[in-house]
Amino acid sequence: MNEQIDTRSAGGRLVLNVLGSVSQWERETIGERTAEAMAYKRQLREYCGGDVPYGWQIAADGAHIEPYALEQVVIKEALRLREAGTSLRAIGSALEHRGFLPRDGGRWHPTMVKRLLSREAA
């Protein structure tokens, strides 16, 4: 900010506050537009960086994601169990019993199962 604003006067403080409010609005607008653009890219199954969701893999072009068949089987089984009224903990145990493990090779914790199911419902 190169303007000389006299903050000793009421008018100067008003101008400074207005400029600060406009700056804050601009930052928030940029954030909203960025979030909308990223959601749109995810909807088009474009790879936006970071971890690829379970059940998906980066396509050969490196710009999109595509279903990963083995993990899609796990998702379908988890959805089937949930529709049958199975608890999240029991779904995790059933998946482990069938040899289906999370990517990290650990256990299916209820929160992981919930996240997996909610991502597929969206």
Secondary structure, DSSP 8 states (H G I E B T S, - for coil): --S---TTSHHHHHHHHHHHHHHHHHHHHHHHHHHHHHHHHHHTTB--SS---TTEEE-TTSSBEEE-HHHHHHHHHHHHHHHTT--HHHHHHHHHHTT---TTSS---HHHHHHHHHHHH-
